[in-house]
Amino acid sequence: MVRAWVSAVFVLSLLAGGCGATAGTVASSGSPFNATDLAWLQLAEALHTRALPMLALAPGRSAAPALVELAERLAKEHEEGRERLRALLVRTGAGSVENPHAGHDMPGMPTADDLKALRGLRGKGFDRRFVPLVRAYLDQLVLVAEGERRSGASEEVRGLATTMARAHEAELARLAAAG
């Protein structure tokens, strides 16, 4: 219940704060997409994009084969997920606009400092820093997907959010077993 409330407040604060400046045109254009759909698509795409460099570090640095496998699988799945998110963004009419979240440090996104620290670590030290970052990333993806599932207008976008949230929850379980 608290996660759902936090998700709704987070998405609404981003929209009210101007991060979703194109959301009004989507919501008022008579399209099947509303501002929540647009915000979720943009947030999920930005989260996936920011996590890819972090995931790419595991194969050369992790001491745990299970973490390497998880990172490689996540990177592949999330690259494919970005393609689906971008295709839907185009269909909203806002897809050609640069993602307003691309340069922001938001919950669940590894920061430049996080990546720098990870690049300097190997073995168990890397794993101790990597696992919480991946967990925060996956938790945030599940959290924002819940907001979309409850408040989105597009059945297709809500369906994608549901599918992705289930996959991320499964990856969280794998992460707990691996880390």
C-alpha positions in Angstrom: 0.0 0.0 0.0 2.8 2.4 0.9 4.7 1.6 -2.3 1.7 2.3 -4.4 1.1 5.6 -2.7 4.8 6.6 -3.1 4.7 5.6 -6.7 1.6 7.7 -7.4 3.2 10.7 -5.6 6.5 10.2 -7.4 4.9 10.2 -10.9 2.6 13.1 -10.1 5.5 15.1 -8.7 7.5 14.5 -11.9 4.6 15.6 -14.0 3.8 18.7 -11.8 7.5 19.6 -11.7 7.8 19.9 -15.5 9.5 16.6 -16.2 6.4 15.6 -18.2 6.0 18.8 -20.1 4.8 16.9 -23.1 2.3 14.9 -21.1 -0.5 17.5 -21.4 -0.4 17.2 -25.2 -0.7 13.4 -25.0 -3.5 13.5 -22.5 -5.5 16.1 -24.4 -5.0 14.8 -27.9 -7.7 12.2 -27.8 -5.1 9.4 -27.9 -5.4 6.3 -25.9 -2.5 7.4 -23.8 -2.6 9.6 -20.7 0.1 11.5 -18.8 0.8 8.5 -16.5 1.4 6.3 -19.6 3.9 8.9 -21.0 5.6 9.4 -17.6 6.0 5.6 -17.0 7.4 5.0 -20.5 9.9 7.9 -20.1 10.9 6.8 -16.6 11.3 3.1 -17.5 13.3 3.9 -20.6 15.6 6.3 -18.6 16.0 3.7 -15.8 16.9 1.0 -18.4 19.3 3.3 -20.2 21.1 4.3 -17.0 21.5 0.7 -15.7 23.1 -0.7 -18.8 26.6 0.6 -18.2 26.4 -0.7 -14.6 25.3 -4.2 -15.8 28.1 -4.2 -18.4 30.7 -4.0 -15.6 29.8 -7.3 -13.9 31.4 -9.8 -16.3 34.9 -8.4 -15.8 34.6 -7.6 -12.1 32.2 -9.9 -10.2 33.4 -12.8 -8.2 30.0 -14.5 -8.5 29.2 -16.4 -11.7 25.5 -16.1 -10.8 25.8 -12.3 -10.7 27.6 -12.2 -14.0 24.8 -14.4 -15.5 22.1 -12.2 -14.0 23.8 -9.0 -15.2 24.2 -10.3 -18.8 20.6 -11.5 -18.9 19.3 -8.2 -17.5 21.3 -6.2 -20.0 19.9 -8.2 -22.9 16.4 -8.1 -21.7 16.5 -4.4 -20.8 18.0 -3.5 -24.1 15.0 -5.3 -25.7 12.7 -3.6 -23.2 14.1 -0.2 -24.2 13.1 -0.9 -27.8 9.5 -1.7 -26.8 9.4 1.4 -24.6 10.7 3.6 -27.4 8.2 2.2 -29.9 5.3 3.0 -27.5 6.8 6.5 -26.9 6.7 7.2 -30.6 3.1 6.1 -30.7 2.2 8.6 -27.9 3.3 11.4 -30.1 6.1 12.4 -27.7 8.6 9.8 -28.9 10.7 12.2 -31.0 11.2 14.5 -28.0 14.4 13.8 -25.9 13.5 11.9 -22.7 13.3 14.6 -20.0 14.6 12.1 -17.4 17.7 11.1 -19.3 20.1 13.4 -17.4 18.5 13.2 -14.0 19.7 11.2 -11.0 16.5 9.6 -9.7 15.8 6.7 -7.3 17.0 3.4 -8.7 19.5 5.0 -11.2 23.2 4.3 -10.7 24.9 7.7 -10.6 28.2 8.7 -12.2 29.8 8.3 -8.8 28.4 4.8 -8.4 29.8 3.8 -11.8 33.2 5.2 -11.0 33.3 3.3 -7.7 32.2 0.1 -9.4 34.9 0.5 -12.1 37.5 0.6 -9.3 36.4 -2.6 -7.6 36.8 -6.3 -8.4 35.7 -9.5 -6.7 33.7 -9.5 -3.6 34.2 -5.7 -3.1 32.5 -5.2 -6.5 29.7 -7.6 -5.6 29.0 -5.8 -2.3 28.5 -2.5 -4.1 26.9 -3.9 -7.2 24.1 -6.0 -5.5 22.4 -3.1 -3.7 22.6 -0.9 -6.8 20.9 -3.6 -8.9 18.3 -4.2 -6.2 17.5 -0.4 -6.0 17.2 -0.3 -9.7 14.8 -3.3 -10.0 12.8 -2.1 -7.0 12.3 1.3 -8.6 11.2 -0.4 -11.9 8.6 -2.4 -10.0 7.5 0.6 -8.1 6.9 2.9 -11.1 5.3 0.0 -13.0 2.7 -0.3 -10.2 1.8 3.3 -10.6 1.3 2.7 -14.4 -0.7 -0.4 -13.8 -3.1 1.5 -11.5 -3.4 4.9 -13.3 -2.4 4.4 -16.9 -5.1 4.8 -19.6 -3.5 2.6 -22.4 -4.3 -1.1 -22.0 -1.1 -1.9 -24.0 1.1 0.3 -21.8 -0.4 -1.1 -18.6 0.1 -4.7 -20.0 3.8 -3.9 -20.7 4.2 -2.5 -17.2 2.6 -5.6 -15.7 4.9 -7.9 -17.8 8.0 -5.9 -16.9 7.1 -5.7 -13.2 6.7 -9.5 -13.0 10.0 -10.0 -14.8 11.7 -7.5 -12.5 10.2 -9.2 -9.4 11.6 -12.5 -10.6 15.0 -10.9 -11.2 14.9 -9.6 -7.6 14.4 -13.1 -6.4 17.4 -14.3 -8.5 19.5 -11.4 -7.2 18.7 -12.4 -3.6 19.8 -16.0 -4.3 22.9 -14.9 -6.2 24.1 -12.1 -4.0 
